Amino acid sequence: MKLKSSYPAVVISLFAILMFCTACPRRPERQHPASNLGPPIMLPKGVTNAQSDSAAATESAVLVSVAVDGIYYVGAEPYPFDQVGEKVSPQLSGQKDSDKIVFFAGSYNLDYGVVVKLIDALRKVGVVNIGLLVDQAGSKGRNSFRVQIPAEPNPNDDLSKLKPNPLTLVASMSKDLKLRLNQDPMGEASDPTTLTQKLAGIFQQRKAVHAYQPGMETRTDVPEDERLEKTVVIKAPRSIRYVDVIHLIDAVKGAGANPIVLQVDDLSD
């Protein structure tokens, strides 16, 4: 009789537990923001200066992913590396040539050389900007660092006759994660404070003397801060981790660099 009388109570208890578990929110998997595209990926994290990028969430966004196993995905489909460019190209047809962008979701511990190889393939099909997706703490949206890709070198150019821009700034990282700004030592990647302070000071000086980007000297219709020459080129060896390059980008972005350009050619291994 006791078993029979306790049976309804057991059923009610199990039903209550089921309802409670259903109502509890599930802990989200840590993966790249476009979770319906490509494999789950541990994005680089520990950054503070990425931008909230709603364009990365649109259906028209072109996403290339590379997981830690080195498999390349365009959207949800895996492809051999030599097919990535031809699969991306048709998806860029609706974008202006000067603004063509691909979003990249890469595992934090990839070799940076894998990323450079991909960027080189993408620029061959007209991509000029990359949105590097990151995991930024405290942000609910999709975040990226938008960086520019330099054009492929022209083999017919006479490099001896090309005049370097005296305002060029190159933030570089060595294999042992030492930082430099042009030729000047700037500490280590673990503490980029010296680099960010130096860059911020340079940008303040340029503002004081009205050092504008080429073609922006008379553009009074553009806010002055956007006219200033604040381009920073990022240079890093192929053998370091992708996440270390992301942290360097985060540091120069925090100092006010805009645009940020990734050097793709003439990198050490």
Secondary structure, 3 states (H helix, E strand, C coil): CHHHHHHHHHHHHHHHHHHHHHHCCCCCCCCCCCCCCCCCCCCCECCCCCEECHHHHCCCCCEEEECCCCCEEECCEEECHHHHHHHHHHHHCCCCHHHCEEEEEECCCCEHHHHHHHHHHHHCCCCCEEEEEEECCCCCCCEEEEEECCCCCCCCCCHHHCCCCCCCEEEEECCCCEEEECCEEEEECCECHHHHHHHHHHHHHHHHHCCECCCCCCCCCCCHHHHECECEEEECCCCCEHHHHHHHHHHHHHCCCECEEECCCCCCC
